[in-house]
Structure formats: C-alpha cells, structure tokens
C-alpha cells in the first residue's frame, strides 16, 4: 500500500511539473500578449518575456506590434470624368493598442484590407484621370487620412498608403500618346519660331550697322570674296559695290 501511495504521489508530481511546463509562454520583443481569464480580458497586455498561462482557465492571444505591409488587390475604378481604370495600392499599418485590436474587431488584418479596398474605390472615383496621374501624393495622403480615421477605434495606426499602378485602357493609352506627341510638336514649333525671331532681330541689327558704315559693307564683301576664293572654283563673278568704285575713283583723282 505504501509503495502504491508513493507511486501515485510520484505520478501526480510529474503531472504537475508537466502542466506547469506546458503553461510557459515566451512573448517576443515585438509582440504583446492579450490574456483572457475565464473569458474576461486582463487589463494590461503581457510581455515581452516569460509568462505563465494556466490553461484552460487562461487563453493567450499574441499581437504583433511591427509595421504590417498589405497589398490592396487591383480595383476597377470609374473616375469622375468617366474613365475606367484598374488601380492597386499598398497599405502600411501597425497595432498601437493590442486590447482594442482584439476586442473591437474580429480580424483586424482582414478588416483593414477590406476597408482599404472600399476606400480606394471611393476616393479615386472622386478624382479625374489627370489628377490621378499627376497628383499622386495628394491622393495617397487623402487615402491614408480616411483609412486611418476609420481604423483608429480598432487601435490600428495607418502610416502610409501608396497607389502602385494605374492600368489604363488601350484606347486611352493611344489617345494620351497622341496628345503627348502633339505637345512635343507644339514645343518644337515654338522653339523654332523663337529662334527665327532672335535671328531676324540680329540680322536687322547687323543691317542697321552696315547701313551706317559703308566701309563695313565693303569689308564684308571682301571677306565673302576670301571665303569663295578658298573653294576650288574656276570662275568667280563678284559684284563690286558702288561705294568701292567711288573710293577707287577718288584715290585715282588725288594721285
């Protein structure tokens, strides 16, 4: 009988030791543990470090405090100017209050993802296509503000929302390509016209100088003659200006 009692005591001790070992939980630095005791949540999250969870009385729910990155699936959006586009995005968020993230919403990951999808369609549907392409930062900021406001009761902080890709229809891509080409042609014509205007102004200034100084015109003729003579031409017909003939005649008279 004594042996049987000792054996039963030993088995009981081993079971108690095994039970306490099974109650050991390790919560990492980036985690917090929300503990339910008999269905009631303890007022303060546990961790990080070592703790005992006395099951089945206690139940531990681990909550990560790291920033979570989730892709927002591609959404069909009709912009305010009636252009159908496909838009996807990425949302960055983290848990600020572990108790709220467990008590206020069933699955905050799923809830945040679904909320991001509906908000993406709503906000982009209020913008025109040009705004969606050119004012991406403003739209990202507006998306973050709206999503963060709605996830705040869940203890979730949305740090950023970024629109990744805007998929345009083929006909719209061709229309935008034609528009860009027309814009480049317009700029090229404007630059050419400005160059012609500057060149004409310079030529007018040069003509005014040559008109005031007949000797300058003569030097210009001589320079042109030198340039032509450098070419391998057999015959050069070069008109002499009347001013040059008058100067030669005056020199001959004086001599």
Residue pairs with C-beta under 8 A, 6 or more apart in sequence:
20 52
22 55
23 52
23 53
23 54
23 55
24 50
24 51
24 52
25 33
25 50
25 51
25 52
25 53
25 60
26 49
26 50
26 51
27 33
27 46
27 47
27 48
27 49
27 51
27 62
28 47
28 48
29 48
30 48
30 64
30 65
30 66
31 47
31 48
31 62
31 63
31 64
31 65
32 45
32 46
32 47
32 48
32 62
32 63
32 65
32 98
33 45
33 46
33 47
33 51
33 60
33 61
33 62
33 63
34 41
34 42
34 45
34 46
34 60
34 61
34 63
34 98
34 99
34 102
35 41
35 42
35 45
35 46
35 53
35 58
35 59
35 60
35 61
36 42
36 58
36 59
36 61
37 57
37 58
38 57
41 99
41 102
41 103
45 63
45 98
45 99
46 60
51 60
53 59
53 60
61 102
63 95
63 98
63 101
63 102
64 95
65 94
65 95
65 98
66 94
67 92
67 93
67 94
67 159
68 92
68 93
68 94
68 109
69 90
69 91
69 92
70 90
70 91
70 93
70 109
70 112
70 113
70 116
71 88
71 89
71 90
72 88
72 89
72 90
72 91
72 113
72 116
72 117
72 120
73 88
73 117
74 86
74 87
74 88
74 165
74 167
75 86
75 87
75 88
75 117
75 120
75 121
75 124
76 84
76 85
76 86
76 121
77 84
77 85
77 86
77 87
77 120
77 121
77 124
77 125
78 84
78 85
78 125
79 85
79 124
79 125
79 127
79 128
79 129
79 132
80 125
80 126
80 127
80 128
81 128
81 129
83 129
83 168
83 169
83 172
84 169
85 124
85 129
85 132
85 166
85 167
85 168
85 169
86 166
86 167
87 120
87 124
87 132
87 163
87 165
87 166
87 167
88 163
88 164
88 165
89 116
89 120
89 143
89 161
89 162
89 163
89 164
90 161
90 162
90 164
91 112
91 113
91 116
91 147
91 158
91 160
91 161
92 158
92 159
92 160
92 161
92 162
93 112
93 151
93 156
93 157
93 158
93 159
94 156
94 157
94 159
95 101
95 108
95 155
95 156
95 157
96 155
96 156
96 157
97 155
98 155
99 155
100 153
100 154
100 155
101 108
101 154
101 155
101 156
104 153
104 154
104 155
105 111
105 154
108 151
108 154
108 155
108 156
111 151
111 154
112 147
112 151
112 154
112 156
112 158
115 147
115 150
115 151
116 143
116 147
116 161
119 143
119 146
119 147
119 150
120 143
120 163
122 146
123 139
123 142
123 143
123 146
124 132
124 139
124 163
127 135
127 139
129 172
131 138
131 139
132 139
132 163
132 166
133 166
136 163
139 163
140 160
140 161
140 162
140 163
143 161
143 163
144 158
144 159
144 160
144 161
147 158
147 161
148 157
148 158
151 157
151 158
168 176
209 216
210 216
210 217
210 220
214 243
217 241
217 243
218 241
218 243
218 244
218 247
221 238
221 240
221 241
221 244
224 238
225 236
225 238
228 236
228 238
229 236
